[in-house]
Amino acid sequence: MDIRNFPPPKIPLSPVLDNNHAPNSHPEKTPSIFDAKYKLNTTSGRAALSIALEECGTTNEHEVLIPSYHCESMISPTLRLNAKAIFYRINSDTSPNLTDLKKKISPKTKAIIVTHFFGFTEDLTDIRQLCDTHNICLIEDCAHAFFGQINRQSVGTVGDYAIASTMKFFPVFDGGILASQKYNLQNISLKQPSLSFQVKSWINAVERALAYKRLGARGKVLNTLLSIKTTCWSFIKGLRPQESVVTSSPGSSEGGFGLDENWIYVKSTVSSQKTIINADYSDISKKRRAYYELLDDALRDLPSCEPLFKNLPHDVVPLVYPLKFQCPEQYFSALKEKGVPIWRFGEYLDEKVTPEEFPISRELSETVFQFPCHQSLTQDELDWMIKTIKETIKS
Ligand SMILES: Cc1ncc(COP(=O)(O)O)c(C=O)c1O
């Protein structure tokens, strides 16, 4: 079945704005990429990765080592600089295969990208040493791990640079972070986004919340105002010549994987930054861990599937709940048809990632589905998702 024909998810795949405004207090310090000394707010994770690669001096003469389990937006920043993307193997628990990584290092290697997949942080001690020995830049990809620790160090503080994708952890339309514990980023100049994008970003976050019936009575008023806006906008668009309607937001915000040059050196919007700064990190971390455990208790023993990770380490704040299916195709369409939100990370791997050389990445790409465990889910939504997954698998 064509993927575009599935109905929209009945419950949100990623966080949405709601009325649960916890006070802006951080009773216990929650480790996050923000603990790195230097930070910049970009429009997306891929924009941050593009800047990190440029900062470490990547050119068309270099190679960048990238996990063989990936999405396109992890590769395009390397290709943009005409450098060569070299893929390395990962193990079945998604950790980097150190033997293969060492084999792939050459005098041309400029950077190694290591990803903390699904929020499960990797011990980077050996890779850090490897990078120091060979004078290679280590880029910590925290797109799935905004929060968490590794050996008591916050995520994003071990690599020379680290990047995050805030859209995955907060109810925002745009946002990424470039961080570094080592390099001062103040010489990097980012443009302010246009006023129209600032407005669009805020409206989009509100519209998503309304679509999932968040925001209560306030939502009803906003809904009316937004309907008026939509009518006026359609009228204005009708008056304009078709060619003047240009793409007005980064592909990342629209769920695409492309890298748009025009959005790399741009700051994230004020509304996105405010949402992130005012969020209660401790509450988000606790909820994500609790919902992950709830899904794990309910789904881990189902026939023909198993959790990707055997347990949830105490210093991990998960992005999603990854479940491995024996016959994925049998269940994927059935679940999507019922409106269950599913992420399929690494669905489209680069053609150089052959089953012969990278059997594990190919297997993960085909068999692992990720279900949401984010902080905005309600108990009813979690119950519905669990019930629907169970019924689908048992039938
Ligand atoms: C592991 C990983 N790294 C980087 C990115 C890029 O992040 P963004 O979508 O914010 O550009 C993604 C996006 O899904 C990702 O999954």
The ligand as an ORCA input file, in Angstrom:
! r2SCAN-3c Opt
* xyz 0 1
  C      19.871     10.481     14.106
  C      19.491     11.745     13.429
  N      20.437     12.690     13.243
  C      20.152     13.873     12.667
  C      18.869     14.162     12.221
  C      18.572     15.503     11.613
  O      17.728     16.226     12.468
  P      16.701     17.318     11.869
  O      15.508     16.562     11.370
  O      16.361     18.200     13.027
  O      17.399     18.021     10.801
  C      17.864     13.203     12.368
  C      16.507     13.473     11.881
  O      15.598     12.698     11.976
  C      18.166     11.970     12.991
  O      17.228     11.041     13.176
*
